[in-house]
Amino acid sequence: MKNNFLVLFILTLVFVLTAGLTVGAQEYKIGISQFVEHPALDSAREGFIQGLVEAGFNEEKIEFIEQNAQADFATAQSIAQQFRSNDLDLILAIATPNAQAAANVITETPVLFTAVTDPVEAGIVDSMEKPGGNLTGTTDMNPVAQQIELIKEFIPEIKDLGVLYNPGEVNSVVQVDIVKETAKAMGIKLHEATVSNSSEVSLAASSLVGDVDAVYVPTDNIIVSALPSVLQITNQNKIPVFASENGQVRQGAVATLGIDYKLLGIQTGKMAARVLNGADPSEMPVESSKELKLYLNTKAADNLDLEIPAAVLDRANVIYEEITQE
């Protein structure tokens, strides 16, 4: 009898260890579709991978297939078509155009998105609470009205504000609509300069010179990817640029109140981990960042001879003392 129990114990132990090794050895293929390279989206991608690791996944057991649309909408669609044909366990779509492309053609593979401002308005999900399909993820909706109020703190007498954006990006239109409402309520005249591709950014920025007291840049992927061109023109003309996210501040915008895209990516990675462990994306609410930080670039302000209000300096969470070209 004792021998029978011993044999049963050994067989059970072998089964448990074998099962553990099988789970640990499981490999995954994850496609990452990014609209364009710039600090915010790059940080979100890095955070996503970190989030998976923090959730217990072994990075060495995951094959990441990364594609970048280089700010081209047609290329974003092609990437989605390619990913649909691949045998992938999960897809990450970074930025609204790539999430829209994925939603248009991918119906079976789970898709997590991040850096999407308004996924409902973009037609990506049915609702924030119940996405309803194979897509869910995180929104990067910023406190746009508070960002405009921050500009007013720096320039109390501001009369004219410029905004640069691509009207072809739903995320940008949503933000600019908020800017319009906020500026009107504050008695500020808004000057819009629009682009359809990165080659038009310098001309659009130049068109604002002489008409505006400051420029606001939303999380528009084309504008942000060409931000150095904007800053070259605005700095030459002593026009302060105010940002919508911290990567722009590192590059030379004066300030913003916004989210941390690395943390947003980590949050998305942990959502992806739940999906890989069996959660249903259609039942997972779209999440948003709960943490806002005030970012300042003192070097950018000094270059413009722009005084930073003491109240703003006192409550700043992150202060950059140099300009970093990324």
C-alpha positions as CSV (number, residue, x, y, z in Angstrom):
1,M,0.0,0.0,0.0
2,K,2.8,2.4,0.9
3,N,4.5,1.7,-2.4
4,N,1.2,2.5,-4.2
5,F,1.0,5.8,-2.4
6,L,4.6,6.6,-3.2
7,V,4.1,5.8,-6.9
8,L,1.0,8.0,-7.0
9,F,2.8,10.9,-5.3
10,I,5.7,10.7,-7.7
11,L,3.4,10.6,-10.8
12,T,1.4,13.6,-9.4
13,L,4.7,15.5,-8.8
14,V,5.9,14.8,-12.3
15,F,2.6,15.9,-13.8
16,V,2.6,19.2,-11.9
17,L,6.2,19.9,-12.8
18,T,5.6,19.0,-16.5
19,A,2.5,21.2,-16.6
20,G,4.5,24.1,-15.1
21,L,7.3,23.7,-17.6
22,T,4.7,23.6,-20.5
23,V,3.2,26.9,-19.3
24,G,6.6,28.5,-18.8
25,A,7.7,27.4,-22.2
26,Q,4.7,28.9,-24.0
27,E,5.7,31.3,-26.7
28,Y,3.6,34.2,-28.2
29,K,3.7,36.3,-31.3
30,I,2.6,39.9,-30.9
31,G,2.3,42.4,-33.7
32,I,3.0,46.1,-33.0
33,S,1.6,48.6,-35.4
34,Q,2.8,52.2,-34.8
35,F,1.7,55.2,-36.8
36,V,4.9,57.2,-36.6
37,E,8.0,57.6,-34.5
38,H,8.0,60.4,-31.9
39,P,8.7,60.4,-28.2
40,A,5.1,59.8,-27.0
41,L,4.4,56.8,-29.2
42,D,7.9,55.4,-28.7
43,S,7.4,55.6,-24.9
44,A,4.0,53.9,-25.1
45,R,5.5,51.0,-27.1
46,E,8.3,50.6,-24.6
47,G,5.8,50.8,-21.7
48,F,3.6,48.1,-23.3
49,I,6.5,45.6,-23.3
50,Q,7.4,46.5,-19.8
51,G,3.8,46.1,-18.7
52,L,3.7,42.5,-20.1
53,V,6.9,41.7,-18.2
54,E,5.5,43.2,-15.0
55,A,2.4,41.0,-15.5
56,G,4.6,37.9,-15.5
57,F,5.3,37.3,-19.2
58,N,8.9,36.4,-20.2
59,E,10.0,38.9,-22.9
60,E,12.3,36.2,-24.3
61,K,9.3,34.0,-25.0
62,I,7.5,36.7,-27.0
63,E,8.3,37.4,-30.7
64,F,7.4,41.1,-31.3
65,I,6.7,41.9,-35.0
66,E,7.0,45.7,-35.2
67,Q,5.8,47.8,-38.1
68,N,5.7,51.5,-38.5
69,A,3.4,53.4,-40.9
70,Q,5.7,56.5,-41.0
71,A,2.7,58.7,-40.8
72,D,1.1,57.3,-43.9
73,F,-2.6,56.2,-43.6
74,A,-2.4,53.8,-46.5
75,T,0.6,52.1,-44.9
76,A,-1.3,51.7,-41.7
77,Q,-4.0,49.8,-43.6
78,S,-1.4,47.6,-45.3
79,I,0.1,46.7,-41.9
80,A,-3.4,45.8,-40.6
81,Q,-3.9,43.6,-43.6
82,Q,-0.5,41.9,-43.1
83,F,-1.2,41.3,-39.4
84,R,-4.6,39.8,-40.2
85,S,-2.9,37.2,-42.3
86,N,-0.2,36.4,-39.7
87,D,-0.7,33.8,-37.0
88,L,-0.6,36.3,-34.1
89,D,-1.7,35.9,-30.6
90,L,-2.4,39.6,-30.1
91,I,-1.9,43.0,-31.8
92,L,-0.9,46.4,-30.3
93,A,-2.1,49.4,-32.4
94,I,-0.4,52.6,-31.4
95,A,-2.2,55.9,-32.2
96,T,-5.7,56.4,-33.7
97,P,-5.0,55.8,-37.4
98,N,-3.5,52.4,-36.8
99,A,-6.2,51.5,-34.4
100,Q,-8.8,52.4,-37.0
101,A,-7.0,50.4,-39.6
102,A,-7.0,47.4,-37.3
103,A,-10.6,47.8,-36.5
104,N,-11.5,47.9,-40.2
105,V,-9.9,44.6,-41.1
106,I,-9.1,42.5,-38.0
107,T,-12.0,40.6,-36.4
108,E,-10.5,37.5,-34.9
109,T,-7.2,38.4,-33.3
110,P,-7.4,40.5,-30.0
111,V,-6.2,44.0,-30.6
112,L,-5.1,46.4,-27.8
113,F,-4.7,50.0,-28.6
114,T,-3.0,52.9,-26.9
115,A,-2.5,56.7,-27.6
116,V,-6.0,56.9,-28.9
117,T,-7.8,60.1,-27.8
118,D,-11.5,59.2,-28.4
119,P,-12.0,55.6,-29.5
120,V,-15.8,56.0,-29.7
121,E,-15.6,59.0,-32.0
122,A,-13.0,57.2,-34.1
123,G,-15.3,54.2,-34.5
124,I,-13.0,51.8,-32.8
125,V,-15.2,50.7,-30.0
126,D,-19.0,50.7,-29.3
127,S,-18.5,52.4,-25.9
128,M,-15.8,53.1,-23.4
129,E,-17.5,50.7,-20.9
130,K,-18.2,47.9,-23.2
131,P,-16.0,48.0,-26.4
132,G,-18.1,45.2,-27.9
133,G,-15.6,43.7,-30.3
134,N,-12.1,42.4,-30.3
135,L,-10.5,45.8,-29.5
136,T,-9.9,47.5,-26.2
137,G,-7.1,49.5,-24.7
138,T,-6.2,52.9,-23.3
139,T,-7.1,56.5,-24.2
140,D,-4.6,59.4,-24.1
141,M,-7.3,62.1,-23.8
142,N,-5.5,65.0,-22.2
143,P,-6.9,67.8,-20.1
144,V,-7.0,70.2,-23.1
145,A,-9.0,72.9,-21.4
146,Q,-6.6,73.0,-18.4
147,Q,-3.7,73.1,-20.9
148,I,-5.1,76.2,-22.5
149,E,-5.6,77.7,-19.0
150,L,-1.9,77.0,-18.3
151,I,-1.0,79.1,-21.3
152,K,-3.1,82.0,-19.8
153,E,-1.1,81.7,-16.6
154,F,2.1,82.3,-18.6
155,I,0.7,85.0,-20.8
156,P,-2.2,86.7,-18.9
157,E,-2.7,89.2,-21.7
158,I,-2.9,86.7,-24.5
159,K,-5.2,87.7,-27.3
160,D,-4.3,85.3,-30.2
161,L,-3.5,81.6,-30.0
162,G,-2.3,79.4,-32.9
163,V,-3.0,75.7,-33.2
164,L,-1.4,73.3,-35.6
165,Y,-3.0,70.1,-36.6
166,N,-4.1,67.6,-39.2
167,P,-7.9,67.6,-39.8
168,G,-7.6,64.1,-41.2
169,E,-6.8,62.8,-37.7
170,V,-10.0,62.3,-35.6
171,N,-8.0,62.6,-32.4
172,S,-6.7,66.0,-33.4
173,V,-10.2,67.3,-34.4
174,V,-11.6,66.2,-31.0
175,Q,-8.9,68.2,-29.2
176,V,-9.1,71.3,-31.4
177,D,-12.9,71.4,-30.8
178,I,-12.2,71.6,-27.1
179,V,-9.5,74.3,-27.7
180,K,-12.1,76.3,-29.7
181,E,-14.6,76.2,-26.9
182,T,-12.1,77.0,-24.2
183,A,-10.5,79.9,-26.2
184,K,-13.8,81.4,-26.9
185,A,-14.8,81.3,-23.3
186,M,-11.5,83.0,-22.3
187,G,-11.8,85.7,-25.0
188,I,-8.9,84.4,-27.0
189,K,-9.0,84.4,-30.8
190,L,-7.9,81.0,-32.3
191,H,-5.9,80.8,-35.5
192,E,-5.9,77.4,-37.1
193,A,-3.1,76.1,-39.3
194,T,-3.7,72.7,-40.9
195,V,-1.6,70.2,-42.7
196,S,-2.2,66.8,-44.4
197,N,1.4,65.6,-44.3
198,S,4.7,66.3,-42.7
199,S,6.1,68.3,-45.6
200,E,3.5,71.0,-45.0
201,V,4.3,71.6,-41.3
202,S,7.0,74.3,-41.7
203,L,4.7,76.3,-44.0
204,A,1.8,76.0,-41.6
205,A,3.9,77.1,-38.7
206,S,5.2,80.1,-40.7
207,S,1.7,81.1,-41.5
208,L,1.1,81.9,-37.8
209,V,4.0,84.2,-37.4
210,G,2.9,87.8,-36.8
211,D,-0.6,86.8,-35.9
212,V,-0.3,84.9,-32.6
213,D,1.0,85.3,-29.1
214,A,1.6,81.6,-28.6
215,V,1.1,78.2,-30.3
216,Y,-0.6,75.1,-28.9
217,V,0.3,71.7,-30.3
218,P,-2.2,68.9,-29.6
219,T,-1.3,65.2,-29.7
220,D,-1.4,65.3,-33.5
221,N,0.9,62.6,-34.8
222,I,2.1,64.5,-38.0
223,I,2.8,67.8,-36.1
224,V,4.5,66.1,-33.2
225,S,6.7,64.0,-35.5
226,A,7.9,67.3,-37.2
227,L,8.0,69.4,-34.0
228,P,11.7,70.4,-34.5
229,S,10.6,72.2,-37.7
230,V,7.9,74.0,-35.7
231,L,10.2,75.0,-32.9
232,Q,12.8,76.3,-35.3
233,I,10.3,78.8,-36.7
234,T,8.7,79.8,-33.5
235,N,12.0,80.2,-31.6
236,Q,13.3,82.5,-34.4
237,N,10.2,84.7,-33.9
238,K,10.0,84.5,-30.1
239,I,6.7,82.7,-30.1
240,P,6.3,80.2,-27.2
241,V,5.0,76.8,-28.0
242,F,2.8,75.0,-25.4
243,A,2.5,71.2,-25.6
244,S,0.0,68.5,-25.0
245,E,2.5,65.9,-23.7
246,N,5.8,65.7,-22.0
247,G,7.9,64.5,-25.0
248,Q,7.2,67.9,-26.7
249,V,8.4,69.7,-23.6
250,R,11.7,67.8,-23.6
251,Q,12.1,68.9,-27.2
252,G,11.7,72.5,-26.5
253,A,8.0,73.4,-25.9
254,V,7.6,75.5,-22.7
255,A,5.1,73.5,-20.6
256,T,2.2,71.2,-20.4
257,L,-0.1,69.5,-18.0
258,G,-0.4,65.9,-19.3
259,I,-0.1,62.2,-19.0
260,D,3.0,60.0,-19.0
261,Y,3.0,57.9,-22.1
262,K,5.4,55.3,-20.7
263,L,2.9,54.7,-17.8
264,L,0.0,54.6,-20.3
265,G,1.9,51.9,-22.3
266,I,2.6,49.9,-19.1
267,Q,-1.2,50.1,-18.3
268,T,-1.9,48.8,-21.8
269,G,0.6,46.0,-21.5
270,K,-1.1,44.8,-18.3
271,M,-4.4,44.8,-20.1
272,A,-2.9,42.7,-22.9
273,A,-1.6,40.2,-20.3
274,R,-5.2,39.7,-19.1
275,V,-6.3,39.1,-22.6
276,L,-3.5,36.6,-23.2
277,N,-4.6,34.9,-20.0
278,G,-8.2,34.5,-21.3
279,A,-10.0,37.8,-20.7
280,D,-12.6,38.9,-23.3
281,P,-11.6,42.3,-24.9
282,S,-15.3,43.1,-25.6
283,E,-16.0,43.1,-21.9
284,M,-12.9,45.1,-20.8
285,P,-13.6,48.9,-20.4
286,V,-11.2,51.3,-22.2
287,E,-8.9,52.7,-19.5
288,S,-7.4,56.1,-19.1
289,S,-4.4,57.4,-17.2
290,K,-5.3,58.7,-13.7
291,E,-2.1,60.6,-13.2
292,L,-1.4,64.1,-14.6
293,K,1.9,65.9,-14.2
294,L,3.0,69.5,-14.9
295,Y,6.1,69.5,-17.1
296,L,8.3,72.6,-17.6
297,N,11.3,73.3,-19.7
298,T,13.2,76.2,-18.1
299,K,15.7,76.3,-21.0
300,A,13.0,76.8,-23.5
301,A,11.4,79.6,-21.5
302,D,14.8,81.3,-21.0
303,N,15.5,81.2,-24.8
304,L,12.2,83.1,-25.3
305,D,12.8,85.5,-22.4
306,L,9.5,84.1,-21.0
307,E,9.0,84.4,-17.3
308,I,7.7,81.3,-15.6
309,P,5.1,82.3,-13.0
310,A,6.1,81.4,-9.5
311,A,2.8,79.5,-8.9
312,V,3.5,77.3,-11.9
313,L,7.1,76.7,-10.9
314,D,6.0,75.7,-7.4
315,R,3.6,73.0,-8.5
316,A,5.7,71.6,-11.4
317,N,6.2,67.9,-11.2
318,V,9.0,67.6,-13.8
319,I,11.4,70.3,-14.8
320,Y,13.7,70.0,-17.8
321,E,16.7,72.3,-17.8
322,E,17.9,71.5,-21.3
323,I,16.4,70.8,-24.7
324,T,16.7,67.3,-26.0
325,Q,16.3,66.5,-29.7
326,E,14.7,63.0,-29.9
